[in-house]
Amino acid sequence: MKATGKHSITGLLTVFFLAGALIFTGCEGSEAKREVEETVKELSGAGLVDKGEKLKQQIRDLNAEDVRRIQEDLSRGIYEEE
């Protein structure tokens, strides 16, 4: 097996172990639960996915704002031919 395959399996086992620890420990509302949840998010890449989605939404919002601004400028005749 290649090294990347071993790393993937090791990562998955770690995530499953941490998720199992979270489920079976029953540490509701405690600091330990929050730490385990953050570790699972880090290892699974969920945090990066969330950041990426937020960034995509910010770009969409900025693009929509630019389109709105250009349309307003066009309606006021700012971009007329000379």
BELBEL-V368388 format. One record per residue. N is the residue number from 1. RES is the residue in one small letter. PSI is psi in whole degrees, 0 to 359 (999 if undefined). NEAR is the number of other ideal C-beta (glycine too) atoms within 8 Angstrom. D_LAST is the distance of its C-alpha to the last C-alpha in whole Angstrom. Layout:
((N;RES;PSI;NEAR;D_LAST) (N;RES;PSI;NEAR;D_LAST))
//
This chain:
((1;m;141;3;68) (2;k;162;5;65) (3;a;323;5;64) (4;t;326;6;61) (5;g;320;8;63) (6;k;320;9;66) (7;h;321;8;63) (8;s;314;8;61) (9;i;318;8;65) (10;t;317;8;66) (11;g;316;9;63) (12;l;317;8;63) (13;l;321;8;67) (14;t;316;9;66) (15;v;314;11;63) (16;f;321;8;66) (17;f;313;8;69) (18;l;321;12;67) (19;a;318;9;66) (20;g;319;8;69) (21;a;321;9;70) (22;l;317;12;68) (23;i;316;6;69) (24;f;343;6;73) (25;t;331;9;73) (26;g;40;4;72) (27;c;61;9;71) (28;e;129;5;69) (29;g;3;4;67) (30;s;167;7;68) (31;e;325;5;66) (32;a;320;8;67) (33;k;316;12;66) (34;r;319;8;62) (35;e;318;8;63) (36;v;317;13;64) (37;e;317;9;61) (38;e;321;8;59) (39;t;318;9;60) (40;v;318;13;60) (41;k;317;9;56) (42;e;312;8;56) (43;l;327;10;58) (44;s;348;7;57) (45;g;8;7;53) (46;a;325;8;52) (47;g;319;8;51) (48;l;321;7;48) (49;v;316;8;47) (50;d;316;8;47) (51;k;320;8;45) (52;g;318;8;43) (53;e;320;8;42) (54;k;319;8;41) (55;l;317;8;39) (56;k;317;8;37) (57;q;321;8;37) (58;q;319;8;35) (59;i;316;8;33) (60;r;318;8;32) (61;d;316;8;32) (62;l;319;8;29) (63;n;317;8;27) (64;a;320;8;28) (65;e;319;8;27) (66;d;317;8;23) (67;v;316;8;23) (68;r;316;8;23) (69;r;318;8;21) (70;i;319;8;18) (71;q;321;8;19) (72;e;318;8;19) (73;d;320;9;16) (74;l;319;9;14) (75;s;334;6;17) (76;r;354;6;15) (77;g;27;6;12) (78;i;327;6;11) (79;y;51;5;9) (80;e;155;5;6) (81;e;146;2;4) (82;e;999;2;0))
//
